[in-house]
């Protein structure tokens, strides 16, 4: 049969799919906000957070992040819910008995899933990072549990084979302690600067080294030692580089995130793992929407004696196991077991196989 575009039945399914999805996730978002307010109300009152900032800077930016994060799960439950109802009402049997193949019946589901996946992808790359920036700024200001105070034992590679080491960095006074800068250009040690502390000037971008000692090495590795109380220097390193954790990385759009990954790889920064996890999550999460749609459709078009309760129970268990596996896969990256491009996509690989198996079996 020649494909003639979307028909009336397709638009009926697409409308039910998208309406159920957006209504259900919006209702849950309201419930989550209520619980979140009850949990953080003491911090808001203690810090005297203005109501306008709470609403517009925090919650209006929190809701898109929440909805995008859990959209695959809600797509899955949406498909299970309304398709199981169609199955119990014998609508699916009537559709398939009317000469429409199972694959053609699945088309509007895939169209809807692809629409949500593309929307999620674009939001995750450009819109939500901007919203996260405002949200994180609010949390740093008013939520005590999100404060970042001190970093420890940090190593960075700068341009031209310069390496920086510091024992600790305090966000209170923008100061690095036991600071070391080594010049290893040309394949050998050329100079080494050690300082008790190095304070970063956020206005000028200059590092103020205090109680410093410099050793310059010739080709025979004989050193010349100089020292002083204070020295100013510029480095391609700022205070923000010390606190690029998973929360601050979430505020970077696609272009900024790629630039950060490139810089951190050049420096040999171990925290590049967080950036790689974030980058791969932004692609794997939307793709999971399509996988879970196929699984949900395959499970819910089989009429069961127990009604759609069995479908909801089985689907929910399978969906939550998928989300749990996605969270667990990040540990493979953190522990250096697998690269991020493999570990973050492991759940998709596994559940794609499950989806194919169930989909092939469903028409029978």
C-alpha positions as CSV (number, residue, x, y, z in Angstrom):
1,X,0.0,0.0,0.0
2,X,1.4,3.4,-1.0
3,X,2.0,5.8,1.8
4,X,-0.2,8.9,1.5
5,X,0.8,10.9,4.4
6,X,-0.8,11.3,7.8
7,X,-4.5,10.3,7.9
8,X,-7.3,11.2,10.2
9,X,-6.6,8.2,12.5
10,X,-2.9,9.3,12.7
11,X,-3.9,12.8,13.9
12,X,-6.3,11.3,16.4
13,X,-3.4,9.2,17.9
14,X,-1.0,12.1,17.8
15,X,-3.4,14.4,19.5
16,X,-4.1,11.9,22.3
17,X,-0.4,11.2,22.7
18,X,0.8,14.8,22.9
19,X,-2.2,16.0,25.0
20,X,-1.8,13.2,27.6
21,X,1.9,13.7,27.7
22,X,2.0,17.5,28.2
23,X,-1.0,17.5,30.7
24,X,0.5,14.7,32.8
25,X,4.0,16.1,33.1
26,X,2.6,19.6,33.8
27,X,0.5,18.2,36.7
28,X,3.5,16.4,38.1
29,X,5.6,19.5,37.8
30,X,3.1,21.4,39.9
31,X,3.2,18.7,42.5
32,X,7.0,18.6,42.6
33,X,7.1,22.4,43.0
34,X,4.8,22.2,46.0
35,X,7.1,19.6,47.6
36,X,10.2,21.6,46.7
37,X,8.8,24.8,48.3
38,X,8.0,22.9,51.5
39,X,11.6,21.6,51.6
40,X,13.3,24.9,50.9
41,X,11.0,27.4,52.6
42,X,13.3,27.7,55.6
43,X,16.2,28.6,53.4
44,X,14.1,31.2,51.6
45,X,12.9,32.8,54.8
46,X,16.3,32.7,56.4
47,X,18.1,34.3,53.4
48,X,15.1,36.7,52.9
49,X,14.8,35.7,49.2
50,X,12.3,38.0,47.4
51,X,9.1,36.3,46.2
52,X,9.7,37.7,42.7
53,X,13.2,35.9,42.5
54,X,11.8,32.7,43.9
55,X,9.1,32.5,41.2
56,X,10.8,34.0,38.2
57,X,14.5,33.2,38.8
58,X,14.1,29.8,40.4
59,X,10.9,28.0,39.8
60,X,10.2,29.2,36.2
61,X,13.7,27.9,35.4
62,X,13.4,24.8,37.5
63,X,10.3,23.5,35.7
64,X,11.8,23.3,32.2
65,X,14.8,21.4,33.6
66,X,12.5,19.0,35.4
67,X,10.2,18.4,32.5
68,X,13.0,17.8,30.1
69,X,14.9,15.5,32.5
70,X,11.9,13.2,33.0
71,X,10.2,13.5,29.6
72,X,11.3,10.0,28.4
73,X,9.7,8.4,31.4
74,X,6.4,10.4,31.0
75,X,6.4,9.6,27.2
76,X,6.6,5.9,28.2
77,X,3.8,6.1,30.8
78,X,1.7,8.2,28.4
79,X,1.9,5.5,25.7
80,X,1.2,2.7,28.1
81,X,-1.8,4.6,29.6
82,X,-3.8,5.7,26.5
83,X,-2.8,2.7,24.3
84,X,-3.8,0.2,26.9
85,X,-7.2,2.0,27.2
86,X,-7.6,1.8,23.4
87,X,-6.7,-1.9,23.6
88,X,-9.2,-2.6,26.3
89,X,-11.9,-0.8,24.4
90,X,-11.1,-2.9,21.3
91,X,-10.1,0.1,19.3
92,X,-6.7,-1.4,18.4
93,X,-8.4,-4.6,17.2
94,X,-10.8,-2.6,15.1
95,X,-8.0,-0.6,13.5
96,X,-5.9,-3.6,12.7
97,X,-8.9,-5.5,11.4
98,X,-9.7,-2.7,9.0
99,X,-6.6,-3.5,7.0
100,X,-4.1,-1.3,8.6
101,X,-0.8,-3.1,9.4
102,X,0.8,-2.9,12.8
103,X,3.8,-1.0,11.4
104,X,1.5,1.6,9.8
105,X,-0.4,1.8,13.1
106,X,2.9,2.6,14.9
107,X,3.7,5.5,12.6
108,X,1.9,8.3,14.6
109,X,3.5,7.1,17.8
110,X,6.9,7.4,16.2
111,X,6.0,10.8,14.7
112,X,5.0,12.0,18.2
113,X,8.1,10.6,19.9
114,X,10.4,12.2,17.3
115,X,8.7,15.5,17.8
116,X,9.2,15.3,21.6
117,X,12.8,14.0,21.1
118,X,13.7,16.9,18.8
119,X,12.1,19.4,21.2
120,X,14.0,17.9,24.1
121,X,17.2,18.0,22.2
122,X,16.9,21.7,21.2
123,X,15.8,22.7,24.7
124,X,18.7,20.7,26.3
125,X,21.3,22.3,24.0
126,X,20.3,26.0,24.1
127,X,17.3,26.9,26.3
128,X,17.7,24.9,29.5
129,X,21.4,25.8,30.0
130,X,20.4,29.5,30.1
131,X,17.6,28.7,32.5
132,X,20.0,26.6,34.6
133,X,22.4,29.6,34.8
134,X,19.7,31.7,36.4
135,X,18.6,28.8,38.7
136,X,22.2,28.1,39.8
137,X,22.9,31.7,40.6
138,X,19.8,31.8,42.7
139,X,20.8,28.6,44.6
140,X,24.3,29.9,45.2
141,X,22.7,33.0,46.7
142,X,19.9,31.6,48.8
143,X,20.4,27.8,49.3
144,X,23.1,26.9,51.8
145,X,23.3,23.3,50.6
146,X,24.6,24.4,47.1
147,X,27.5,26.5,48.3
148,X,30.9,25.6,46.9
149,X,33.8,26.7,49.2
150,X,37.0,24.9,48.6
151,X,38.8,22.8,46.0
152,X,41.8,20.5,46.7
153,X,44.8,19.0,44.9
154,X,44.2,20.5,41.4
155,X,46.4,20.0,38.4
156,X,46.0,21.9,35.1
157,X,47.9,22.0,31.8
158,X,48.0,25.4,30.2
159,X,49.1,26.4,26.7
160,X,52.8,26.0,25.7
161,X,53.4,23.1,28.1
162,X,52.9,25.1,31.3
163,X,51.5,23.2,34.2
164,X,49.8,24.5,37.4
165,X,49.4,22.7,40.7
166,X,47.7,24.0,43.8
167,X,47.0,22.3,47.1
168,X,43.7,24.1,47.7
169,X,41.6,27.0,46.4
170,X,39.3,29.1,48.6
171,X,36.2,30.7,47.0
172,X,35.9,33.1,50.0
173,X,39.0,35.1,49.0
174,X,39.8,33.7,45.5
175,X,43.2,32.4,46.8
176,X,45.2,29.3,45.8
177,X,47.5,27.9,48.4
178,X,50.9,26.2,47.8
179,X,50.8,27.3,44.2
180,X,53.3,25.9,41.6
181,X,53.8,26.9,38.0
182,X,56.1,24.8,35.8
183,X,57.4,25.5,32.3
184,X,58.1,22.2,30.5
185,X,58.3,23.6,27.0
186,X,60.7,22.0,24.6
187,X,60.6,18.7,26.5
188,X,62.5,19.7,29.5
189,X,62.1,21.7,32.7
190,X,62.8,25.4,32.0
191,X,61.5,27.1,35.1
192,X,59.5,26.5,38.2
193,X,57.7,29.1,40.3
194,X,56.5,28.2,43.8
195,X,54.4,30.6,46.0
196,X,52.7,30.3,49.4
197,X,49.6,31.8,47.9
198,X,48.2,33.2,44.6
199,X,45.2,35.4,44.7
200,X,43.1,36.0,41.6
201,X,41.9,39.5,40.9
202,X,38.5,39.2,39.3
203,X,38.6,42.7,37.9
204,X,42.0,42.6,36.1
205,X,42.3,38.9,35.6
206,X,45.8,39.0,37.2
207,X,47.2,36.5,39.7
208,X,49.1,38.1,42.7
209,X,51.8,35.6,43.9
210,X,53.0,36.1,47.5
211,X,56.3,34.9,49.0
212,X,57.4,33.3,45.7
213,X,60.6,31.5,44.6
214,X,61.6,31.0,41.0
215,X,64.1,28.5,39.7
216,X,65.4,28.9,36.1
217,X,67.1,25.8,34.6
218,X,69.7,25.8,31.8
219,X,70.3,22.8,29.5
220,X,72.6,21.2,32.1
221,X,69.8,21.5,34.7
222,X,71.8,24.0,36.7
223,X,69.3,26.3,38.4
224,X,69.3,30.0,39.1
225,X,67.1,31.0,42.1
226,X,65.3,34.3,42.6
227,X,62.6,35.1,45.1
228,X,60.4,38.0,46.3
229,X,57.4,38.9,48.4
230,X,55.0,39.6,45.6
231,X,54.8,39.1,41.8
232,X,51.9,39.6,39.4
233,X,51.3,37.2,36.4
234,X,48.6,36.4,33.9
235,X,47.5,32.9,33.2
236,X,44.8,31.3,31.0
237,X,43.2,30.2,34.3
238,X,40.4,31.8,36.3
239,X,38.6,31.1,39.6
240,X,35.7,29.7,37.7
241,X,37.9,26.9,36.4
242,X,38.2,25.5,39.9
243,X,34.4,25.1,40.4
244,X,33.2,23.6,37.1
245,X,31.2,20.9,38.8
246,X,28.1,19.1,37.3
247,X,25.8,21.9,38.4
248,X,27.7,24.8,36.8
249,X,28.4,22.7,33.7
250,X,24.6,22.4,33.2
251,X,24.5,26.2,32.5
252,X,26.7,25.9,29.4
253,X,25.0,25.8,26.0
254,X,26.2,23.4,23.2
255,X,28.9,25.7,21.9
256,X,30.3,26.6,25.4
257,X,30.3,23.0,26.5
258,X,32.3,21.9,23.5
259,X,34.8,24.7,24.1
260,X,35.1,23.7,27.8
261,X,35.7,20.0,26.9
262,X,38.4,21.0,24.4
263,X,40.1,23.3,27.0
264,X,39.9,20.7,29.8
265,X,41.3,17.9,27.6
266,X,44.2,20.2,26.7
267,X,44.9,20.9,30.4
268,X,44.6,17.3,31.4
269,X,41.8,18.3,33.8
270,X,40.2,15.2,35.4
271,X,36.9,17.1,35.8
272,X,36.4,16.9,32.0
273,X,34.4,13.7,32.9
274,X,31.5,15.9,34.2
275,X,31.5,17.8,30.9
276,X,31.6,14.6,28.8
277,X,28.7,13.1,30.9
278,X,26.6,16.2,30.4
279,X,27.3,16.3,26.7
280,X,26.4,12.7,26.1
281,X,23.3,12.9,28.3
282,X,22.0,15.8,26.2
283,X,21.9,13.4,23.2
284,X,21.1,10.1,24.8
285,X,18.1,11.4,26.8
286,X,16.1,12.5,23.8
287,X,16.9,9.3,21.9
288,X,15.6,7.3,24.8
289,X,12.2,8.9,24.2
290,X,11.9,6.9,20.9
291,X,13.1,3.7,22.5
292,X,10.6,3.9,25.3
293,X,7.8,4.7,23.0
294,X,8.4,1.5,21.0
295,X,8.6,-0.5,24.2
296,X,5.4,1.1,25.6
297,X,3.5,0.5,22.3
298,X,4.6,-3.1,22.1
299,X,3.5,-3.9,25.7
300,X,0.2,-2.1,25.6
301,X,-1.3,-3.4,22.4
302,X,-1.6,-6.9,23.8
303,X,-5.0,-7.4,25.5
304,X,-4.6,-8.9,29.0
305,X,-7.1,-10.5,31.3
306,X,-6.2,-8.2,34.1
307,X,-6.9,-5.1,32.0
308,X,-4.4,-2.2,31.6
309,X,-3.3,-2.6,35.2
310,X,-0.8,-5.3,34.2
311,X,0.5,-3.1,31.4
312,X,1.0,-0.1,33.7
313,X,2.8,-2.2,36.3
314,X,5.1,-4.0,33.8
315,X,5.7,-0.8,31.9
316,X,6.4,1.3,35.0
317,X,8.9,-1.3,36.3
318,X,10.7,-1.5,33.0
319,X,10.7,2.3,32.7
320,X,12.1,2.9,36.1
321,X,14.8,0.3,35.6
322,X,15.8,2.1,32.5
323,X,16.1,5.5,34.3
324,X,18.0,3.8,37.1
325,X,20.4,2.2,34.6
326,X,20.9,5.7,33.0
327,X,22.0,7.1,36.4
328,X,24.2,4.1,37.2
329,X,26.0,4.3,33.9
330,X,27.6,7.6,34.9
331,X,29.6,5.7,37.5
332,X,31.4,3.9,34.7
333,X,32.7,7.2,33.5
334,X,33.6,8.6,37.0
335,X,35.6,5.4,37.8
336,X,37.4,5.4,34.4
337,X,35.8,2.0,33.5
338,X,34.4,3.2,30.2
339,X,34.5,6.3,28.1
340,X,31.5,8.6,28.3
341,X,30.5,8.0,24.7
342,X,30.1,4.3,25.6
343,X,28.9,4.3,29.2
344,X,26.2,6.9,28.9
345,X,24.7,5.2,25.8
346,X,24.8,1.7,27.4
347,X,21.1,1.8,28.5
348,X,20.1,2.9,25.0
349,X,22.0,0.0,23.5
350,X,20.4,-2.6,25.8
351,X,16.9,-1.2,25.7
352,X,17.0,-0.8,21.9
353,X,17.5,-4.6,21.7
354,X,14.6,-5.0,24.1
355,X,12.5,-2.6,22.0
356,X,13.2,-4.5,18.8
357,X,12.4,-7.9,20.4
358,X,9.1,-6.6,21.8
359,X,8.1,-4.8,18.6
360,X,8.7,-7.8,16.4
361,X,6.7,-10.0,18.8
362,X,3.8,-7.6,19.3
363,X,1.9,-8.2,16.0
364,X,1.8,-11.9,16.8
